[in-house]
Amino acid sequence: IEHLYGKESANWGKAVIMAAARAKEAFLGQERMVRANSISAPERLGFIVDGLVPENGTTVLFGAGSSAKTFVGMSIAIAVSQGREFLGRPCQTRNSLIIDYETGQETFGLRLRRLMQGLGLSQGEAHNIGYWWAAGIPLNDMLDPILSCINKNNIGFVMIDHAALASGTEPEKSESALLFYRAVGKIVLPILVISDITGEAERDLGDREPKPASH
């Protein structure tokens, strides 16, 4: 602004701070209440994977490490992109986007090809599945290009693998988790998030496994 209008014409720093404060005040000060009896309610919730992945909101798939969560998530994305059933459950047909923080492009391609072959399909038939390598960048920090990609490619379903890495460098902190889920909320699509159970919970799970009888 100073380059266009000159440094002496106005105190631009103060003006920008005041404008931002007023915009924030106007946004947060909106009246958001509606009468409950005026809300239009559907007869039943919609699902893109019947009874499993709702049409509105986020589904989190928890599990221990190396428990095939990514394979399950990829299988759901394939079923949705093809309009096939997933474990006997009908799926809506939607273009899918997989945001990958963990697998890497080559390993992802290998897994995709094998999953497609298991369904009697070729990898070439996965044309309506998009792949986004996140390169360790927190979801909140690259939300704008992701939203642009979603709009450009008519994406209707998103899978994020996985939550801890997508939250940033300190996922155990509440601030990181809040930023992640705020970003997820702004995508406004059915989303499947892959997430590991915590190390403590995984150890507890291991402690419950039956032990061999001693002789």
Secondary structure as UniProt FT lines:
FT   HELIX           2..5
FT   TURN            7..8
FT   HELIX           12..28
FT   HELIX           36..38
FT   STRAND          47..49
FT   TURN            50..52
FT   STRAND          53..54
FT   STRAND          58..63
FT   TURN            65..66
FT   HELIX           69..82
FT   TURN            87..88
FT   STRAND          95..100
FT   HELIX           105..118
FT   TURN            119..120
FT   HELIX           123..125
FT   TURN            127..128
FT   STRAND          129..133
FT   TURN            135..136
FT   HELIX           139..142
FT   HELIX           143..152
FT   TURN            153..154
FT   STRAND          155..161
FT   HELIX           163..167
FT   TURN            171..172
FT   HELIX           174..187
FT   STRAND          191..196
FT   HELIX           199..208
//
